[in-house]
Amino acid sequence: MRRFCGAAGHLFWTDDISLRDVLLPDIVLTHGQITDAYLLALAVQKGGKLASLDQRIPAAAVPGGADALELIAP
């Protein structure tokens, strides 16, 4: 972890958003989708990407989520 965090270009993203402020209205998430949606919203806010193997991440729940999600083929 120290090596990755010490790599050139590494940025630490503070988790300073609220899901209440970033989810689209009337979105219903399961308990298994909440963390994924939060991390995706954080990536949107920070102008980055969330890379994941999980094909079930609810990108449509977060404005800009589809553009901020990088799905990695298994």
Jmol script that loads the backbone (N, CA, C; Angstrom):
load data "model"
ATOM      1  N   MET A   1       0.822  -1.173   0.000  1.00  0.00           N
ATOM      2  CA  MET A   1       0.000   0.000   0.000  1.00  0.00           C
ATOM      3  C   MET A   1       0.880   1.255   0.000  1.00  0.00           C
ATOM      4  N   ARG A   2       1.922   1.243   0.814  1.00  0.00           N
ATOM      5  CA  ARG A   2       2.823   2.409   0.846  1.00  0.00           C
ATOM      6  C   ARG A   2       3.453   2.667  -0.514  1.00  0.00           C
ATOM      7  N   ARG A   3       3.795   1.582  -1.198  1.00  0.00           N
ATOM      8  CA  ARG A   3       4.415   1.734  -2.520  1.00  0.00           C
ATOM      9  C   ARG A   3       3.443   2.364  -3.516  1.00  0.00           C
ATOM     10  N   PHE A   4       2.212   1.892  -3.517  1.00  0.00           N
ATOM     11  CA  PHE A   4       1.215   2.469  -4.425  1.00  0.00           C
ATOM     12  C   PHE A   4       0.937   3.925  -4.077  1.00  0.00           C
ATOM     13  N   CYS A   5       0.801   4.218  -2.794  1.00  0.00           N
ATOM     14  CA  CYS A   5       0.518   5.588  -2.373  1.00  0.00           C
ATOM     15  C   CYS A   5       1.692   6.528  -2.644  1.00  0.00           C
ATOM     16  N   GLY A   6       2.888   5.971  -2.692  1.00  0.00           N
ATOM     17  CA  GLY A   6       4.071   6.776  -2.974  1.00  0.00           C
ATOM     18  C   GLY A   6       4.362   6.952  -4.454  1.00  0.00           C
ATOM     19  N   ALA A   7       3.582   6.315  -5.298  1.00  0.00           N
ATOM     20  CA  ALA A   7       3.806   6.395  -6.749  1.00  0.00           C
ATOM     21  C   ALA A   7       3.513   7.798  -7.263  1.00  0.00           C
ATOM     22  N   ALA A   8       4.257   8.182  -8.278  1.00  0.00           N
ATOM     23  CA  ALA A   8       4.033   9.487  -8.908  1.00  0.00           C
ATOM     24  C   ALA A   8       2.594   9.570  -9.423  1.00  0.00           C
ATOM     25  N   GLY A   9       1.971  10.685  -9.190  1.00  0.00           N
ATOM     26  CA  GLY A   9       0.608  10.895  -9.655  1.00  0.00           C
ATOM     27  C   GLY A   9      -0.469  10.419  -8.701  1.00  0.00           C
ATOM     28  N   HIS A  10      -0.069   9.763  -7.598  1.00  0.00           N
ATOM     29  CA  HIS A  10      -1.071   9.289  -6.641  1.00  0.00           C
ATOM     30  C   HIS A  10      -1.726  10.465  -5.923  1.00  0.00           C
ATOM     31  N   LEU A  11      -3.047  10.418  -5.814  1.00  0.00           N
ATOM     32  CA  LEU A  11      -3.807  11.414  -5.050  1.00  0.00           C
ATOM     33  C   LEU A  11      -4.710  10.688  -4.076  1.00  0.00           C
ATOM     34  N   PHE A  12      -4.799  11.202  -2.873  1.00  0.00           N
ATOM     35  CA  PHE A  12      -5.725  10.654  -1.895  1.00  0.00           C
ATOM     36  C   PHE A  12      -7.035  11.424  -1.996  1.00  0.00           C
ATOM     37  N   TRP A  13      -8.136  10.708  -2.165  1.00  0.00           N
ATOM     38  CA  TRP A  13      -9.452  11.349  -2.239  1.00  0.00           C
ATOM     39  C   TRP A  13     -10.134  11.243  -0.877  1.00  0.00           C
ATOM     40  N   THR A  14     -10.405  12.373  -0.265  1.00  0.00           N
ATOM     41  CA  THR A  14     -11.161  12.358   0.981  1.00  0.00           C
ATOM     42  C   THR A  14     -12.607  11.977   0.667  1.00  0.00           C
ATOM     43  N   ASP A  15     -13.215  11.253   1.577  1.00  0.00           N
ATOM     44  CA  ASP A  15     -14.620  10.882   1.352  1.00  0.00           C
ATOM     45  C   ASP A  15     -15.505  11.952   1.981  1.00  0.00           C
ATOM     46  N   ASP A  16     -15.677  13.012   1.219  1.00  0.00           N
ATOM     47  CA  ASP A  16     -16.360  14.201   1.729  1.00  0.00           C
ATOM     48  C   ASP A  16     -17.662  14.506   0.989  1.00  0.00           C
ATOM     49  N   ILE A  17     -18.329  13.461   0.522  1.00  0.00           N
ATOM     50  CA  ILE A  17     -19.618  13.648  -0.136  1.00  0.00           C
ATOM     51  C   ILE A  17     -20.675  12.859   0.624  1.00  0.00           C
ATOM     52  N   SER A  18     -21.918  13.184   0.367  1.00  0.00           N
ATOM     53  CA  SER A  18     -23.030  12.452   0.951  1.00  0.00           C
ATOM     54  C   SER A  18     -23.836  11.825  -0.175  1.00  0.00           C
ATOM     55  N   LEU A  19     -24.197  10.569  -0.025  1.00  0.00           N
ATOM     56  CA  LEU A  19     -25.025   9.925  -1.041  1.00  0.00           C
ATOM     57  C   LEU A  19     -26.336  10.662  -1.250  1.00  0.00           C
ATOM     58  N   ARG A  20     -26.844  11.292  -0.215  1.00  0.00           N
ATOM     59  CA  ARG A  20     -28.098  12.048  -0.359  1.00  0.00           C
ATOM     60  C   ARG A  20     -27.964  13.167  -1.367  1.00  0.00           C
ATOM     61  N   ASP A  21     -26.756  13.679  -1.530  1.00  0.00           N
ATOM     62  CA  ASP A  21     -26.530  14.799  -2.438  1.00  0.00           C
ATOM     63  C   ASP A  21     -26.160  14.374  -3.853  1.00  0.00           C
ATOM     64  N   VAL A  22     -25.763  13.133  -4.057  1.00  0.00           N
ATOM     65  CA  VAL A  22     -25.232  12.743  -5.363  1.00  0.00           C
ATOM     66  C   VAL A  22     -26.053  11.698  -6.108  1.00  0.00           C
ATOM     67  N   LEU A  23     -26.947  11.006  -5.438  1.00  0.00           N
ATOM     68  CA  LEU A  23     -27.772  10.017  -6.132  1.00  0.00           C
ATOM     69  C   LEU A  23     -28.918  10.691  -6.866  1.00  0.00           C
ATOM     70  N   LEU A  24     -29.307  10.110  -7.983  1.00  0.00           N
ATOM     71  CA  LEU A  24     -30.474  10.606  -8.694  1.00  0.00           C
ATOM     72  C   LEU A  24     -31.719  10.357  -7.850  1.00  0.00           C
ATOM     73  N   PRO A  25     -32.712  11.233  -7.976  1.00  0.00           N
ATOM     74  CA  PRO A  25     -33.941  11.054  -7.196  1.00  0.00           C
ATOM     75  C   PRO A  25     -34.617   9.715  -7.518  1.00  0.00           C
ATOM     76  N   ASP A  26     -35.276   9.166  -6.538  1.00  0.00           N
ATOM     77  CA  ASP A  26     -36.052   7.932  -6.676  1.00  0.00           C
ATOM     78  C   ASP A  26     -35.225   6.695  -6.979  1.00  0.00           C
ATOM     79  N   ILE A  27     -33.909   6.761  -6.777  1.00  0.00           N
ATOM     80  CA  ILE A  27     -33.063   5.587  -6.966  1.00  0.00           C
ATOM     81  C   ILE A  27     -33.177   4.698  -5.736  1.00  0.00           C
ATOM     82  N   VAL A  28     -33.356   3.423  -5.968  1.00  0.00           N
ATOM     83  CA  VAL A  28     -33.407   2.454  -4.879  1.00  0.00           C
ATOM     84  C   VAL A  28     -32.206   1.516  -5.048  1.00  0.00           C
ATOM     85  N   LEU A  29     -31.393   1.443  -4.015  1.00  0.00           N
ATOM     86  CA  LEU A  29     -30.207   0.592  -4.054  1.00  0.00           C
ATOM     87  C   LEU A  29     -30.329  -0.516  -3.021  1.00  0.00           C
ATOM     88  N   THR A  30     -29.716  -1.640  -3.318  1.00  0.00           N
ATOM     89  CA  THR A  30     -29.646  -2.715  -2.330  1.00  0.00           C
ATOM     90  C   THR A  30     -28.467  -2.432  -1.409  1.00  0.00           C
ATOM     91  N   HIS A  31     -28.404  -3.152  -0.314  1.00  0.00           N
ATOM     92  CA  HIS A  31     -27.287  -2.956   0.617  1.00  0.00           C
ATOM     93  C   HIS A  31     -25.952  -3.278  -0.060  1.00  0.00           C
ATOM     94  N   GLY A  32     -25.966  -4.146  -1.046  1.00  0.00           N
ATOM     95  CA  GLY A  32     -24.747  -4.503  -1.748  1.00  0.00           C
ATOM     96  C   GLY A  32     -24.298  -3.478  -2.781  1.00  0.00           C
ATOM     97  N   GLN A  33     -25.139  -2.500  -3.091  1.00  0.00           N
ATOM     98  CA  GLN A  33     -24.811  -1.493  -4.099  1.00  0.00           C
ATOM     99  C   GLN A  33     -24.398  -0.151  -3.505  1.00  0.00           C
ATOM    100  N   ILE A  34     -24.632   0.046  -2.231  1.00  0.00           N
ATOM    101  CA  ILE A  34     -24.406   1.364  -1.618  1.00  0.00           C
ATOM    102  C   ILE A  34     -22.945   1.789  -1.687  1.00  0.00           C
ATOM    103  N   THR A  35     -22.030   0.917  -1.299  1.00  0.00           N
ATOM    104  CA  THR A  35     -20.608   1.281  -1.323  1.00  0.00           C
ATOM    105  C   THR A  35     -20.142   1.540  -2.746  1.00  0.00           C
ATOM    106  N   ASP A  36     -20.577   0.701  -3.684  1.00  0.00           N
ATOM    107  CA  ASP A  36     -20.198   0.898  -5.083  1.00  0.00           C
ATOM    108  C   ASP A  36     -20.692   2.249  -5.599  1.00  0.00           C
ATOM    109  N   ALA A  37     -21.932   2.587  -5.293  1.00  0.00           N
ATOM    110  CA  ALA A  37     -22.492   3.867  -5.736  1.00  0.00           C
ATOM    111  C   ALA A  37     -21.736   5.034  -5.102  1.00  0.00           C
ATOM    112  N   TYR A  38     -21.368   4.886  -3.842  1.00  0.00           N
ATOM    113  CA  TYR A  38     -20.621   5.942  -3.163  1.00  0.00           C
ATOM    114  C   TYR A  38     -19.249   6.137  -3.809  1.00  0.00           C
ATOM    115  N   LEU A  39     -18.532   5.047  -4.051  1.00  0.00           N
ATOM    116  CA  LEU A  39     -17.213   5.158  -4.673  1.00  0.00           C
ATOM    117  C   LEU A  39     -17.309   5.722  -6.085  1.00  0.00           C
ATOM    118  N   LEU A  40     -18.352   5.364  -6.819  1.00  0.00           N
ATOM    119  CA  LEU A  40     -18.557   5.912  -8.150  1.00  0.00           C
ATOM    120  C   LEU A  40     -18.850   7.405  -8.074  1.00  0.00           C
ATOM    121  N   ALA A  41     -19.677   7.813  -7.137  1.00  0.00           N
ATOM    122  CA  ALA A  41     -19.972   9.238  -6.966  1.00  0.00           C
ATOM    123  C   ALA A  41     -18.722  10.016  -6.580  1.00  0.00           C
ATOM    124  N   LEU A  42     -17.886   9.425  -5.763  1.00  0.00           N
ATOM    125  CA  LEU A  42     -16.630  10.062  -5.381  1.00  0.00           C
ATOM    126  C   LEU A  42     -15.730  10.240  -6.605  1.00  0.00           C
ATOM    127  N   ALA A  43     -15.669   9.228  -7.449  1.00  0.00           N
ATOM    128  CA  ALA A  43     -14.878   9.331  -8.679  1.00  0.00           C
ATOM    129  C   ALA A  43     -15.415  10.437  -9.585  1.00  0.00           C
ATOM    130  N   VAL A  44     -16.731  10.543  -9.700  1.00  0.00           N
ATOM    131  CA  VAL A  44     -17.340  11.608 -10.508  1.00  0.00           C
ATOM    132  C   VAL A  44     -16.945  12.966  -9.951  1.00  0.00           C
ATOM    133  N   GLN A  45     -17.106  13.139  -8.632  1.00  0.00           N
ATOM    134  CA  GLN A  45     -16.811  14.428  -8.007  1.00  0.00           C
ATOM    135  C   GLN A  45     -15.346  14.819  -8.153  1.00  0.00           C
ATOM    136  N   LYS A  46     -14.443  13.850  -8.086  1.00  0.00           N
ATOM    137  CA  LYS A  46     -13.013  14.133  -8.147  1.00  0.00           C
ATOM    138  C   LYS A  46     -12.478  14.147  -9.582  1.00  0.00           C
ATOM    139  N   GLY A  47     -13.354  13.870 -10.556  1.00  0.00           N
ATOM    140  CA  GLY A  47     -12.922  13.870 -11.945  1.00  0.00           C
ATOM    141  C   GLY A  47     -12.075  12.669 -12.318  1.00  0.00           C
ATOM    142  N   GLY A  48     -12.312  11.555 -11.642  1.00  0.00           N
ATOM    143  CA  GLY A  48     -11.525  10.356 -11.888  1.00  0.00           C
ATOM    144  C   GLY A  48     -12.367   9.223 -12.419  1.00  0.00           C
ATOM    145  N   LYS A  49     -11.877   8.025 -12.248  1.00  0.00           N
ATOM    146  CA  LYS A  49     -12.562   6.815 -12.703  1.00  0.00           C
ATOM    147  C   LYS A  49     -12.565   5.784 -11.588  1.00  0.00           C
ATOM    148  N   LEU A  50     -13.629   5.027 -11.530  1.00  0.00           N
ATOM    149  CA  LEU A  50     -13.702   3.860 -10.660  1.00  0.00           C
ATOM    150  C   LEU A  50     -13.487   2.642 -11.545  1.00  0.00           C
ATOM    151  N   ALA A  51     -12.398   1.937 -11.352  1.00  0.00           N
ATOM    152  CA  ALA A  51     -12.114   0.718 -12.100  1.00  0.00           C
ATOM    153  C   ALA A  51     -12.587  -0.473 -11.279  1.00  0.00           C
ATOM    154  N   SER A  52     -13.337  -1.359 -11.922  1.00  0.00           N
ATOM    155  CA  SER A  52     -13.891  -2.491 -11.194  1.00  0.00           C
ATOM    156  C   SER A  52     -14.106  -3.690 -12.112  1.00  0.00           C
ATOM    157  N   LEU A  53     -14.051  -4.859 -11.513  1.00  0.00           N
ATOM    158  CA  LEU A  53     -14.419  -6.090 -12.207  1.00  0.00           C
ATOM    159  C   LEU A  53     -15.916  -6.357 -12.086  1.00  0.00           C
ATOM    160  N   ASP A  54     -16.577  -5.652 -11.176  1.00  0.00           N
ATOM    161  CA  ASP A  54     -17.993  -5.882 -10.874  1.00  0.00           C
ATOM    162  C   ASP A  54     -18.877  -5.277 -11.963  1.00  0.00           C
ATOM    163  N   GLN A  55     -19.508  -6.127 -12.727  1.00  0.00           N
ATOM    164  CA  GLN A  55     -20.369  -5.684 -13.830  1.00  0.00           C
ATOM    165  C   GLN A  55     -21.727  -5.184 -13.338  1.00  0.00           C
ATOM    166  N   ARG A  56     -22.004  -5.301 -12.038  1.00  0.00           N
ATOM    167  CA  ARG A  56     -23.320  -4.942 -11.501  1.00  0.00           C
ATOM    168  C   ARG A  56     -23.362  -3.567 -10.851  1.00  0.00           C
ATOM    169  N   ILE A  57     -22.321  -2.773 -10.989  1.00  0.00           N
ATOM    170  CA  ILE A  57     -22.311  -1.453 -10.362  1.00  0.00           C
ATOM    171  C   ILE A  57     -23.389  -0.587 -11.004  1.00  0.00           C
ATOM    172  N   PRO A  58     -24.233   0.051 -10.193  1.00  0.00           N
ATOM    173  CA  PRO A  58     -25.361   0.827 -10.725  1.00  0.00           C
ATOM    174  C   PRO A  58     -24.934   2.214 -11.232  1.00  0.00           C
ATOM    175  N   ALA A  59     -24.286   2.252 -12.383  1.00  0.00           N
ATOM    176  CA  ALA A  59     -23.761   3.514 -12.922  1.00  0.00           C
ATOM    177  C   ALA A  59     -24.861   4.539 -13.157  1.00  0.00           C
ATOM    178  N   ALA A  60     -26.044   4.094 -13.490  1.00  0.00           N
ATOM    179  CA  ALA A  60     -27.145   5.010 -13.778  1.00  0.00           C
ATOM    180  C   ALA A  60     -27.678   5.709 -12.525  1.00  0.00           C
ATOM    181  N   ALA A  61     -27.281   5.258 -11.356  1.00  0.00           N
ATOM    182  CA  ALA A  61     -27.754   5.855 -10.112  1.00  0.00           C
ATOM    183  C   ALA A  61     -27.081   7.190  -9.802  1.00  0.00           C
ATOM    184  N   VAL A  62     -25.936   7.431 -10.441  1.00  0.00           N
ATOM    185  CA  VAL A  62     -25.133   8.623 -10.149  1.00  0.00           C
ATOM    186  C   VAL A  62     -24.999   9.456 -11.422  1.00  0.00           C
ATOM    187  N   PRO A  63     -25.366  10.733 -11.388  1.00  0.00           N
ATOM    188  CA  PRO A  63     -25.153  11.562 -12.575  1.00  0.00           C
ATOM    189  C   PRO A  63     -23.679  11.547 -12.989  1.00  0.00           C
ATOM    190  N   GLY A  64     -23.413  11.213 -14.247  1.00  0.00           N
ATOM    191  CA  GLY A  64     -22.047  11.113 -14.733  1.00  0.00           C
ATOM    192  C   GLY A  64     -21.393   9.782 -14.429  1.00  0.00           C
ATOM    193  N   GLY A  65     -22.141   8.882 -13.816  1.00  0.00           N
ATOM    194  CA  GLY A  65     -21.595   7.589 -13.390  1.00  0.00           C
ATOM    195  C   GLY A  65     -21.104   6.714 -14.529  1.00  0.00           C
ATOM    196  N   ALA A  66     -21.813   6.715 -15.638  1.00  0.00           N
ATOM    197  CA  ALA A  66     -21.405   5.864 -16.757  1.00  0.00           C
ATOM    198  C   ALA A  66     -20.035   6.281 -17.302  1.00  0.00           C
ATOM    199  N   ASP A  67     -19.768   7.570 -17.334  1.00  0.00           N
ATOM    200  CA  ASP A  67     -18.484   8.055 -17.832  1.00  0.00           C
ATOM    201  C   ASP A  67     -17.347   7.822 -16.846  1.00  0.00           C
ATOM    202  N   ALA A  68     -17.677   7.719 -15.574  1.00  0.00           N
ATOM    203  CA  ALA A  68     -16.654   7.566 -14.536  1.00  0.00           C
ATOM    204  C   ALA A  68     -16.395   6.120 -14.162  1.00  0.00           C
ATOM    205  N   LEU A  69     -17.092   5.190 -14.813  1.00  0.00           N
ATOM    206  CA  LEU A  69     -16.930   3.778 -14.496  1.00  0.00           C
ATOM    207  C   LEU A  69     -16.121   3.089 -15.580  1.00  0.00           C
ATOM    208  N   GLU A  70     -15.056   2.438 -15.169  1.00  0.00           N
ATOM    209  CA  GLU A  70     -14.201   1.676 -16.083  1.00  0.00           C
ATOM    210  C   GLU A  70     -14.312   0.213 -15.705  1.00  0.00           C
ATOM    211  N   LEU A  71     -15.100  -0.537 -16.468  1.00  0.00           N
ATOM    212  CA  LEU A  71     -15.280  -1.959 -16.185  1.00  0.00           C
ATOM    213  C   LEU A  71     -14.124  -2.736 -16.798  1.00  0.00           C
ATOM    214  N   ILE A  72     -13.544  -3.598 -15.991  1.00  0.00           N
ATOM    215  CA  ILE A  72     -12.420  -4.424 -16.414  1.00  0.00           C
ATOM    216  C   ILE A  72     -12.968  -5.796 -16.762  1.00  0.00           C
ATOM    217  N   ALA A  73     -12.685  -6.268 -17.948  1.00  0.00           N
ATOM    218  CA  ALA A  73     -13.163  -7.581 -18.365  1.00  0.00           C
ATOM    219  C   ALA A  73     -12.498  -8.666 -17.528  1.00  0.00           C
ATOM    220  N   PRO A  74     -13.301  -9.602 -17.026  1.00  0.00           N
ATOM    221  CA  PRO A  74     -12.736 -10.684 -16.210  1.00  0.00           C
ATOM    222  C   PRO A  74     -11.862 -11.618 -17.014  1.00  0.00           C
TER     223      PRO A  74
END
end "model"
wireframe off; spacefill off
backbone 0.3
color backbone group
